[in-house]
Amino acid sequence: MSMDDLAGKVAALIKEASAEIVMPRFRALAAHEVEEKSRGDLVTIADREAELWLAPRLEELVRGSRVLGEEAAAADPALLSHLDDDTPLWTVDPVDGTANFAAGREAFGLMVSLLEGGETVRAWIYLPVGDALAVSERGGGAFWHDASGCARLDAGAASAEPAEQTASFYVRFMPDEWKSGIEACAAGVGATTSLLCSAWDYTNVARGQHDFITYHRMLPWDHAPGSLILREAGGVVRDIETGMDYAPRTLKGPHLVARDEESWQRTAERIRAKRRL
């Protein structure tokens, strides 16, 4: 399936930012081009320059829109208030997985989404090292573009046997009661990974290569793109405590990401049963 005009234009911008700004810095960063925004949270010259390059170009594509970029919001957290109005809003994560990028590891990507009325209506995730792109429109499915062509994404269903499952259980920022339940659940899972990159994690679940992820901090540039792509591939992103589907205005909460509804329900019940009250 070919992309429509907007999808194609955004994809082209993301790939250009990657080719001109991000990839020339991959495994070539000088020490002064990597900083710590806060403890353990890195930013590089590639993050900052790619966001500054993308922002005005995205705003030109949709009249009256504005950009909420990770680096701009880090400098001015008040920008998150734009989530609460109905102005079309682009989220931009110029280099998701910055720690991997800075260390020369391949698990990083560029992510963009378009929000309208607080809901994600479009999403793009680009993985530069493999030149692979996931694109989605709400109600229109999710598609994977790589060297072999274009295919519709279908997350499929996870095995009912925990020993046959693969998951990423991120518990940083997680309240203790939920952390205990998630860690107890994780002990029975066959394989766990920790890529620390939403771009890779969400697309792996959407492609049926990964079964579950847990998150607590739900910043929109990290989760709006992947959640739409996964949902359009048949997956689920939902708060375990409230039972509410993820929405970009939700900034925290114990969320479980799963390939399918049935496995989401099964795993959420296991976590709830094991949490420390």
Secondary structure, DSSP 8 states (H G I E B T S, - for coil): ----HHHHHHHHHHHHHIIIIIGGGTT---GGGEEEEETTEEEEHHHHHHHHHHHHHHHHHSTT-EEEEHHHHHH-GGGGGGGGS-S-EEEEEEEESHHHHHHT-S--EEEEEEEETTEEEEEEEEETTTTEEEEEETTS-EEEEETTEEEE-------SSGGG-EEEE--TT--HHHHHHHHHHHTTSSEE-----HHHHHHHHHTTS--EEEEEE--HHHHHHHHHHHHHTT-EEEETTT--B--TT--EEEEEEESSHHHHHHHHHHHHHHS--
